[in-house]
Amino acid sequence: MSSLETRELEFARQVRRALDENAANIPSATVDRLAVARRAALARKKPETVSAPVFVPAFAGAGMPQADMAQRRRSPLRRFALAWPLVALVVSLVGIAYWEDQQRIAELADIDAAMLSDDLPLNAYLDHGFNAYLSRAH
């Protein structure tokens, strides 16, 4: 906040404080006249017109009337040009998921092949003592 803004805010606070402190000291005749004047001002006040914000596009062709926009149809090639990035994204995500799945399958196959080609029976791998022996041996 700039120095000017802070001074303005401080002045507004002082004015509000002074008005709040002296509001009780206003004579009742003055309060009545102020109330009548307020009601008269509200009666003469013009009704506020409520308007919704209007969307104004800021790109080329924005000034064209709606009838011209309805006549101009998009060709299938233009539709494809708009949709191909989305299609490319979906295809690439499917490809990445497939590749990762194939990598995981290959790793599991290597582990299975190593276990099956080993001389130990499969029950040895289920023995907790054997797992402890393997962890100490390596």
C-alpha positions in Angstrom: 0.0 0.0 0.0 1.3 3.4 -0.8 1.7 6.3 1.6 -1.2 8.2 0.0 -3.5 5.2 0.5 -2.6 4.7 4.1 -3.1 8.4 4.8 -6.6 8.3 3.1 -7.5 5.2 5.2 -6.4 6.9 8.4 -8.4 10.0 7.5 -11.5 7.9 6.8 -11.1 6.1 10.2 -10.8 9.5 12.0 -14.0 10.8 10.2 -15.9 7.6 11.0 -14.8 7.8 14.7 -15.8 11.4 15.0 -19.2 10.8 13.4 -19.8 7.8 15.7 -18.9 9.7 18.8 -21.1 12.7 17.9 -24.1 10.8 16.5 -25.7 10.6 20.0 -25.3 14.4 20.5 -27.5 15.4 17.4 -30.8 17.0 18.5 -33.9 14.9 17.9 -35.4 17.6 15.6 -32.3 17.3 13.3 -32.5 13.5 13.4 -36.2 13.7 12.3 -35.4 16.1 9.5 -32.6 13.9 8.3 -34.9 10.8 8.3 -37.5 12.7 6.2 -34.9 13.9 3.8 -33.6 10.3 3.5 -37.0 8.9 2.7 -37.6 11.6 0.1 -34.3 10.9 -1.5 -35.0 7.2 -1.6 -38.4 7.9 -3.2 -36.9 10.0 -5.9 -34.1 7.5 -6.6 -34.1 5.9 -10.0 -34.4 2.1 -9.9 -31.2 0.4 -10.6 -31.0 -1.5 -13.8 -29.6 -5.0 -13.4 -27.6 -6.1 -16.3 -25.7 -9.4 -16.7 -22.1 -9.2 -17.8 -21.8 -9.9 -21.5 -19.1 -12.3 -22.8 -17.2 -10.5 -25.6 -14.7 -12.9 -27.3 -11.3 -11.3 -28.0 -10.2 -13.4 -30.9 -10.3 -13.0 -34.7 -13.8 -13.1 -36.1 -15.4 -12.0 -32.9 -17.2 -9.1 -34.6 -19.1 -11.5 -36.9 -22.8 -11.7 -36.4 -24.3 -15.0 -35.2 -26.0 -15.6 -38.5 -22.7 -15.6 -40.3 -21.2 -18.0 -37.7 -24.1 -20.4 -38.1 -23.7 -20.4 -41.9 -20.0 -21.2 -41.7 -19.7 -24.9 -40.8 -16.5 -26.6 -39.8 -15.2 -29.1 -42.3 -14.3 -32.7 -41.1 -10.6 -31.9 -41.6 -10.9 -28.9 -39.2 -12.7 -31.1 -36.6 -9.9 -33.6 -36.9 -7.3 -30.9 -36.5 -9.0 -29.9 -33.2 -9.4 -33.5 -31.9 -6.0 -35.0 -32.8 -4.1 -33.8 -29.8 -6.6 -35.4 -27.5 -6.4 -38.7 -29.5 -2.6 -38.6 -29.4 -2.6 -38.1 -25.7 -4.9 -41.0 -25.1 -2.9 -43.3 -27.4 0.3 -42.3 -25.7 -1.1 -43.0 -22.3 -2.3 -46.4 -23.3 1.1 -47.1 -24.9 2.9 -46.1 -21.7 0.7 -48.3 -19.6 1.2 -51.3 -21.9 5.0 -50.8 -21.9 5.1 -50.6 -18.1 3.0 -53.7 -17.8 5.3 -55.6 -20.2 8.3 -54.5 -18.2 6.7 -55.8 -15.0 5.8 -59.1 -16.6 9.4 -59.5 -17.9 10.8 -58.9 -14.4 8.5 -61.5 -12.8 9.4 -64.0 -15.5 13.1 -63.5 -14.8 12.5 -64.1 -11.1 10.4 -67.2 -11.8 13.1 -68.5 -14.2 15.8 -68.0 -11.6 13.8 -69.8 -9.0 12.9 -72.7 -11.2 16.5 -73.2 -12.5 17.9 -73.3 -9.0 18.8 -76.6 -7.3 16.8 -75.8 -4.2 13.3 -77.0 -3.8 10.6 -74.4 -3.7 9.8 -75.2 0.0 13.3 -73.9 0.9 12.2 -70.4 -0.1 9.2 -70.6 2.2 11.4 -71.4 5.3 12.0 -68.2 7.3 15.3 -69.5 8.6 16.5 -70.0 5.0 15.6 -66.4 4.2 17.6 -65.3 7.2 20.5 -67.4 6.0 20.4 -65.9 2.6 20.3 -62.3 4.0 23.4 -63.0 6.2 25.3 -64.8 3.4 25.0 -61.9 1.0 
